[in-house]
Amino acid sequence: MVVSHRGDRRPGPAPATVDALPPVASAVGGACPVLLDGGVRGGGDVLAALALGADAVLLGPPVLHGLAVAGRRPSGWGPRRWRPA
């Protein structure tokens, strides 16, 4: 199950994915993995999503932005906050 607001066609504001995550994770009840997509800007967001019930977090945009800036280098590809200390 992917919790995401991408492609949302509702009129008005959509709830943040992190706000929608706990009820979805509870409803799924471990029947399938729950993935969070959207609103992830740093490691703290990843930890929060995992604490709120996500089994994994999709990191497409930050990874793509890092590759756009640094090219295909094997290390140092992303923003500083994504690199290990």
Secondary structure by P-SEA (a helix, b strand, c coil): cccccccccccccccccccccaaaaaaacccbbbbbccccccaaaaaaaaaaccccccccaaaaaaaaacccccccccccccccc
